[in-house]
Amino acid sequence: MRPLEYCNGVLKLVDQTKLPLEKKIVELSTYEEIADAIKKMTVRGAPAIGVTAVYGVVVAANSINTSSKDEFFEELKKACDLIKSTRPTAVNLFWAVDRVYNKAVSNKDKSIEQIREIIEAEARLMEKEDIESNRAIGKYGNELIKQNYTILTHCNAGALATCDYGTALGVIRAAHEAGKNISVFADETRPYLQGSRLTVWELMEDNIPVTLICDNMAGHFMKEGVIDCVIVGADRIALNGDTANKIGTYSLSVLAKENNIPFYVAAPISTIDFSIESGEQIPIEERNSEEVTHIKGIRIAPEGIKVRNPAFDVTPNKYITAIITDKGIIYPPYKENIIKLKEA
């Protein structure tokens, strides 16, 4: 499942708000539409957001009608700032937009048309790199999965959250392809239900055995000895290994520690924010209260109720057994080994 495709100035996205009941493709031809799609979670998942964002920059560059380079870069910067303002937690968004913008700036001596071509080439390269990094994560993560494992996962870190294959689900797919007879328990992942709507659908499409559970059932199945390991994705990883991921991940990590179950984070190196020391510096997005009070537009809570809806939480590094990246597996001490991996 490829969640996005850019062709002839149009970005096609699988509308993930409609899955699994309807497979709808939306076609976006302005960077404002692309920014809105990120904000409204038509596309979601840190790697997929990053690549979608850079195609937004491509569309923006192609729409700027001027012969002045100063004006071109002024307008391009405005577009980049708008795209980066859509969601605050996933670092891939900022990393990706800055990378393609800086690539354009470093070629400022070339013509505007050449700069447009360079921006698109960089975006296509980043899409290709994401697919390759997911395969590498799967390869490294497969080393940690034993025969007949039952794996618990949370939210959706699959092909829909990336450009293809997935991070946490990439590990699961690699183990399945290796014939390890694995099975999966998937949390529903309230309030947006990415687990029940997206993860379960992806795994069923691949004929990987999967059982759907409510979020608050995970501890029960861990205590009963059903779960062999937990694998989740990440939206931002601090230098010390603290990890921001979908709300509810922190609770799972504590439960896994209590029950002596390995807890793995799977993410590309681009998800590591080398500029922050710990998870305390990660901004946490708070989303619309209707995601909690409504399901598919149907109200399930009393009118006027006060709501809090943080989209992410931060798992302290002490609860993380290992971080599976596209460059290898990182074990504690995280800060020391993350720096080593960066310098390698």
C-alpha positions as CSV (number, residue, x, y, z in Angstrom):
1,M,0.0,0.0,0.0
2,R,1.5,3.3,-1.2
3,P,-0.3,6.2,0.6
4,L,1.0,8.9,-1.7
5,E,2.0,9.5,-5.3
6,Y,3.2,12.6,-7.0
7,C,2.7,13.0,-10.8
8,N,2.4,15.9,-13.2
9,G,2.1,18.6,-10.5
10,V,-0.6,16.7,-8.5
11,L,-0.1,14.9,-5.2
12,K,-2.5,11.9,-4.8
13,L,-3.1,10.8,-1.2
14,V,-5.0,7.8,0.2
15,D,-7.5,9.6,2.5
16,Q,-6.8,7.8,5.7
17,T,-9.7,9.3,7.5
18,K,-12.0,7.1,5.3
19,L,-10.3,3.8,5.8
20,P,-11.1,0.9,6.1
21,L,-14.7,1.4,5.0
22,E,-13.8,3.4,1.9
23,K,-10.6,3.7,-0.2
24,K,-10.7,7.3,-1.4
25,I,-7.9,9.0,-3.3
26,V,-7.7,12.8,-3.0
27,E,-5.8,14.9,-5.6
28,L,-4.1,18.0,-4.4
29,S,-2.6,20.7,-6.6
30,T,-1.8,23.5,-4.3
31,Y,0.6,23.6,-1.3
32,E,-2.2,25.0,0.8
33,E,-4.3,21.9,0.1
34,I,-1.4,19.7,1.0
35,A,-0.8,21.6,4.3
36,D,-4.5,21.2,5.1
37,A,-4.3,17.5,4.4
38,I,-1.4,17.1,6.9
39,K,-3.3,19.1,9.5
40,K,-6.5,17.2,9.1
41,M,-4.7,13.8,9.1
42,T,-5.7,12.8,5.6
43,V,-2.1,11.7,5.6
44,R,-0.5,10.8,8.9
45,G,2.6,9.0,10.3
46,A,5.9,10.8,10.7
47,P,7.7,9.6,7.6
48,A,4.7,10.0,5.3
49,I,4.1,13.5,6.7
50,G,7.7,14.4,5.9
51,V,7.5,13.2,2.3
52,T,4.1,14.7,1.7
53,A,5.4,18.0,3.1
54,V,8.3,18.1,0.6
55,Y,6.0,17.5,-2.3
56,G,4.1,20.4,-0.9
57,V,7.3,22.4,-1.4
58,V,7.6,21.1,-4.9
59,V,4.0,22.3,-5.7
60,A,4.7,25.6,-4.0
61,A,7.9,26.2,-6.1
62,N,6.1,25.4,-9.3
63,S,3.3,27.9,-8.5
64,I,5.5,30.9,-7.8
65,N,5.2,33.2,-10.8
66,T,8.2,35.5,-10.8
67,S,11.5,36.1,-12.6
68,S,13.1,37.6,-9.4
69,K,15.1,35.1,-7.4
70,D,14.6,37.2,-4.2
71,E,10.8,37.1,-4.7
72,F,11.0,33.4,-5.5
73,F,12.8,32.5,-2.3
74,E,10.7,34.8,-0.2
75,E,7.5,33.1,-1.4
76,L,9.1,29.6,-1.1
77,K,10.0,30.4,2.5
78,K,6.4,31.4,3.3
79,A,5.1,28.2,1.8
80,C,7.7,26.2,3.8
81,D,6.7,28.0,7.0
82,L,3.0,27.3,6.4
83,I,3.6,23.6,5.8
84,K,5.8,23.3,8.9
85,S,3.1,25.0,11.0
86,T,0.6,22.1,10.5
87,R,1.7,19.6,13.2
88,P,4.3,20.3,15.9
89,T,5.4,16.9,17.2
90,A,6.7,14.8,14.3
91,V,10.3,16.0,13.7
92,N,10.3,14.4,10.2
93,L,8.1,17.3,9.0
94,F,10.6,19.9,9.9
95,W,13.6,17.9,8.9
96,A,12.2,17.1,5.5
97,V,11.1,20.7,4.6
98,D,14.3,22.2,5.9
99,R,16.3,19.7,3.9
100,V,14.6,20.5,0.6
101,Y,14.6,24.2,1.2
102,N,18.3,24.3,2.1
103,K,19.0,22.3,-1.1
104,A,17.3,25.0,-3.1
105,V,19.2,27.7,-1.3
106,S,22.5,26.0,-1.9
107,N,21.7,26.2,-5.6
108,K,20.7,29.8,-5.6
109,D,23.2,30.6,-8.4
110,K,21.1,28.5,-10.9
111,S,18.0,29.6,-12.8
112,I,14.6,29.4,-11.2
113,E,13.6,26.6,-13.5
114,Q,16.7,24.6,-12.6
115,I,16.0,25.2,-8.8
116,R,12.4,23.9,-9.3
117,E,13.9,20.7,-10.9
118,I,16.4,20.4,-8.1
119,I,13.6,20.6,-5.5
120,E,11.5,17.9,-7.2
121,A,14.6,15.6,-7.6
122,E,15.3,16.0,-3.9
123,A,11.7,15.2,-3.0
124,R,11.8,12.1,-5.1
125,L,15.1,11.0,-3.6
126,M,13.6,11.4,-0.1
127,E,10.7,9.2,-1.0
128,K,13.1,6.6,-2.3
129,E,15.2,6.9,0.8
130,D,12.2,6.4,3.0
131,I,11.2,3.1,1.3
132,E,14.8,1.9,1.6
133,S,15.1,2.9,5.3
134,N,11.8,1.0,6.1
135,R,13.2,-2.2,4.5
136,A,16.5,-1.8,6.5
137,I,14.5,-1.3,9.7
138,G,12.6,-4.5,8.9
139,K,15.8,-6.4,8.3
140,Y,17.5,-5.3,11.6
141,G,14.3,-5.7,13.6
142,N,13.7,-9.2,12.4
143,E,16.8,-10.2,14.3
144,L,14.9,-9.5,17.5
145,I,11.9,-11.6,16.6
146,K,11.8,-15.3,17.5
147,Q,9.6,-18.1,16.1
148,N,6.0,-18.0,17.2
149,Y,6.2,-14.6,18.8
150,T,3.0,-12.6,19.5
151,I,3.8,-8.9,19.0
152,L,1.7,-6.1,20.5
153,T,1.7,-2.8,18.5
154,H,0.0,0.5,19.0
155,C,-1.3,3.1,16.5
156,N,-0.2,2.6,12.9
157,A,3.4,2.5,11.9
158,G,2.9,0.6,8.7
159,A,2.9,1.3,5.0
160,L,0.2,4.0,5.5
161,A,2.4,5.9,7.9
162,T,5.4,5.9,5.5
163,C,6.0,5.7,1.8
164,D,5.9,1.9,1.8
165,Y,6.4,-1.2,4.1
166,G,6.4,0.6,7.4
167,T,8.6,0.9,10.5
168,A,7.1,-1.1,13.4
169,L,5.0,-3.0,10.9
170,G,8.1,-3.2,8.7
171,V,9.7,-5.3,11.4
172,I,6.5,-7.4,11.6
173,R,6.3,-7.8,7.9
174,A,10.0,-8.9,7.7
175,A,9.5,-11.5,10.4
176,H,6.4,-12.8,8.6
177,E,8.3,-13.0,5.3
178,A,11.0,-14.9,7.1
179,G,8.4,-17.6,8.0
180,K,8.5,-17.0,11.8
181,N,4.9,-17.8,12.3
182,I,4.2,-14.6,14.2
183,S,0.9,-13.1,15.2
184,V,0.0,-9.6,16.2
185,F,-2.2,-7.9,18.9
186,A,-3.2,-4.4,17.7
187,D,-4.5,-1.8,20.1
188,E,-7.5,0.1,18.7
189,T,-5.6,3.4,19.6
190,R,-8.2,5.9,20.8
191,P,-9.3,8.5,20.1
192,Y,-8.5,8.4,16.3
193,L,-8.6,4.5,16.1
194,Q,-5.5,4.2,13.9
195,G,-5.0,0.7,15.2
196,S,-8.5,-0.6,14.4
197,R,-9.0,1.3,11.2
198,L,-5.5,1.1,9.7
199,T,-3.1,-1.4,11.3
200,V,-5.6,-4.2,11.4
201,W,-6.6,-3.5,7.8
202,E,-3.0,-3.5,6.6
203,L,-2.1,-6.8,8.4
204,M,-5.3,-8.5,7.1
205,E,-4.4,-7.4,3.6
206,D,-1.0,-9.1,4.0
207,N,-2.5,-12.3,5.6
208,I,-0.6,-11.7,8.9
209,P,-2.6,-13.1,11.9
210,V,-3.9,-10.2,13.9
211,T,-6.2,-9.7,16.9
212,L,-7.8,-6.4,17.7
213,I,-8.0,-5.3,21.4
214,C,-9.1,-2.1,23.2
215,D,-6.2,0.0,24.5
216,N,-7.0,-0.8,28.1
217,M,-6.8,-4.6,27.5
218,A,-3.1,-4.6,26.8
219,G,-2.1,-5.0,30.5
220,H,-4.4,-8.0,30.9
221,F,-2.8,-9.9,28.0
222,M,0.7,-9.0,29.1
223,K,0.0,-10.4,32.6
224,E,-1.5,-13.5,31.1
225,G,1.7,-14.2,29.2
226,V,0.2,-13.8,25.7
227,I,2.5,-10.9,24.6
228,D,6.2,-11.7,23.7
229,C,7.3,-8.1,22.8
230,V,6.0,-4.7,22.0
231,I,7.0,-2.8,18.8
232,V,5.9,0.8,18.2
233,G,6.9,3.6,15.9
234,A,8.0,7.1,16.8
235,D,7.3,10.7,15.9
236,R,10.4,12.2,17.6
237,I,13.3,10.7,19.5
238,A,15.5,12.9,21.8
239,L,19.2,12.5,22.0
240,N,18.9,10.5,25.3
241,G,16.4,8.1,23.7
242,D,13.2,9.5,25.1
243,T,10.5,8.9,22.5
244,A,7.4,10.7,21.5
245,N,4.8,8.5,20.0
246,K,1.0,8.2,19.8
247,I,-0.8,8.8,23.1
248,G,-0.9,5.6,25.1
249,T,2.6,4.4,24.2
250,Y,4.0,5.5,27.6
251,S,1.4,3.4,29.4
252,L,2.3,0.3,27.3
253,S,6.0,0.8,28.1
254,V,5.4,0.8,31.8
255,L,3.2,-2.3,31.6
256,A,5.9,-4.0,29.5
257,K,8.6,-3.2,32.0
258,E,6.4,-4.5,34.9
259,N,5.9,-7.8,33.0
260,N,9.5,-8.2,31.7
261,I,8.4,-7.9,28.1
262,P,10.9,-6.2,25.6
263,F,9.7,-2.8,24.4
264,Y,11.1,-1.8,21.0
265,V,10.9,1.5,19.1
266,A,11.2,1.3,15.3
267,A,12.1,4.5,13.4
268,P,14.5,5.9,10.8
269,I,17.4,8.0,11.9
270,S,15.6,11.1,10.5
271,T,13.2,10.7,13.5
272,I,16.0,11.4,16.0
273,D,16.1,15.1,16.9
274,F,19.8,15.6,17.7
275,S,19.1,19.2,18.8
276,I,17.2,18.2,22.0
277,E,18.6,16.5,25.1
278,S,15.5,14.8,26.4
279,G,11.8,14.2,25.9
280,E,10.9,17.2,28.1
281,Q,11.8,19.4,25.1
282,I,9.4,17.7,22.7
283,P,6.2,19.8,22.0
284,I,3.0,17.8,22.4
285,E,0.2,18.5,19.9
286,E,-3.2,18.9,21.5
287,R,-6.0,18.2,18.9
288,N,-9.7,19.0,18.5
289,S,-11.9,17.9,21.4
290,E,-14.4,16.3,18.9
291,E,-11.9,13.5,18.2
292,V,-12.8,12.4,21.8
293,T,-16.4,13.3,22.0
294,H,-17.4,12.0,18.6
295,I,-16.7,8.9,16.5
296,K,-17.4,9.3,12.7
297,G,-19.4,12.4,13.5
298,I,-21.6,10.7,16.1
299,R,-21.5,12.2,19.6
300,I,-20.7,9.7,22.3
301,A,-20.2,12.2,25.2
302,P,-22.4,14.8,26.9
303,E,-22.4,18.3,25.4
304,G,-20.4,20.8,27.3
305,I,-18.0,18.3,28.8
306,K,-14.4,19.5,29.3
307,V,-11.9,17.5,27.1
308,R,-8.2,17.1,26.9
309,N,-6.8,15.5,23.7
310,P,-3.0,15.3,23.6
311,A,-2.1,13.4,20.4
312,F,1.2,12.1,21.8
313,D,3.1,11.2,25.0
314,V,6.7,10.7,25.8
315,T,8.2,7.3,26.8
316,P,11.3,7.8,29.0
317,N,14.3,5.9,27.7
318,K,14.4,3.6,30.8
319,Y,11.4,1.8,29.5
320,I,12.8,1.2,26.0
321,T,14.7,-2.0,25.4
322,A,16.1,-1.0,22.0
323,I,15.6,1.5,19.2
324,I,15.5,-0.2,15.8
325,T,16.8,2.2,13.0
326,D,17.7,2.0,9.4
327,K,21.4,2.1,10.4
328,G,21.2,-0.6,13.0
329,I,19.8,-1.4,16.5
330,I,20.6,1.1,19.3
331,Y,20.9,-0.2,22.9
332,P,21.4,1.8,26.1
333,P,23.2,4.0,27.0
334,Y,21.2,5.8,24.4
335,K,22.9,9.2,24.2
336,E,26.3,7.7,23.8
337,N,25.2,5.2,21.2
338,I,23.0,7.6,19.3
339,I,25.9,10.0,18.9
340,K,28.1,7.1,17.8
341,L,25.6,6.1,15.1
342,K,25.3,9.7,13.9
343,E,29.1,10.0,13.5
344,A,29.4,6.5,11.8
